[in-house]
Amino acid sequence: MTARLVSGDLVRCDHGGMSRNGIYITERDGMAVVKLDSGYNIGVIPGSCTVIGHPEPAPGRNLDVVQDSKLPNLSIVSTGGTIASRIDYRTGSVTSQFNASDILLAIPELAEIANYRTIPLATILSENMTPAIWQDLARTVHDEIRGGAQGIIVTHGTDTMAYSAAALSFMIDTPVPIVFVGSQRSADRPSSDNAMNAVCAAAAATSDLGEVAVVMHATTSDDVCSIHRGTRVRKMHTSRRDAFRSLGISPIGGIEFPSRKVTLGPAAVRRGTNSLALRDKMEPHCALVQFYPGMFPDVLKAYEGYEGLVISGTGLGHVSTALIPGLARLIHEGTMVVMTSQCMNGRVCDRVYDTGRDLLAAGVIEAGDTLPEAALVKLMWVLGNENNREKAAALMQRDLRGECMRRSAYGL
Ligand code: GLU
């Protein structure tokens, strides 16, 4: 009779005429999920696996020491999300329980790419991210770079990764890559994207890149990851592994897998272009509201007293005529109101239609082709750092980190 498998057991599984060794993780849908030495998971019939040993105890392993002086030094800052999650056996749900060291242990291939310092900053699902945690993150990343890190990997939940990547894009001038990475499917699932995404992130973090980026699967296969600019990326699918897309521009680079060959496009900012600087002030009393037909003007009352309000308007940047007096009142009372578009491509232009002209007359600021989520974190950052409202408004219309391009690519 086959012995009952326990999580962590070293097993040999005979499957499809092949014998493969790995670590037993869990049973799901009647299949044993086994992590192979390569870091990938397979699902096999439990009876096909035999226990061949138990894992070495972890103590004594010091991940902070230099492992190979020929390899570059990276820092992994973990914040939580699916990439750092495992099944909570009490509830059956996925929770963020791993930290950066666990990720390193789970994906041995990472050790071929770099030496790592691991900094567990948070273990949250990214819907619980806040501007205060962005500040912590920015300070931590800044200190790691100042301390000699040649690249940074931030592991993060995918839901709000684009907001955090945009926030760090504004808060840090970086000479080295700051790479956000997550996974759509947790490590215990045979189709998990966590190992490949992490390996791609490490390759990007050791590359010639010199800006904040998001690295995730580019296709549904395990063949290439895309490098997206931190201010121009959005999660476009709830569950697909290739959920992340650049909007308004092409990805700034890619990583082939498994060769780990990194290609950077001409638009990518190169390593060493910028000197390190931190501007970590944020004004958290800013909001993002999506306009919809029939929106009652009294919705705007909720934003009285806010320092900033980004509107995700229709088309070229519109709201209904009924809302304009309420917006004018907010602006008069000191709220900076910024217009973006629900369209995922193109720029706002409020000079074409009456409602647009009325919005401009009320004092609404156009944010070009800035994505609504990037405009929100930019507004928090601008209002946190610039007290002069005219200068702040000018900054919202100016491109600082590729978020507000002078020309929007046609057809993207
Ligand atoms: N909602 C969680 C988060 O964003 C899990 C999703 C994920 O990591 O992909 O952190």
Residues whose N, C-alpha, C, O or C-beta is under 5 A from the ligand:
A	BS01	LIG	G81 T82 I83 I124 L125 S126 E127 H156 G157 T158 D159 T160 G182 S183 Q184
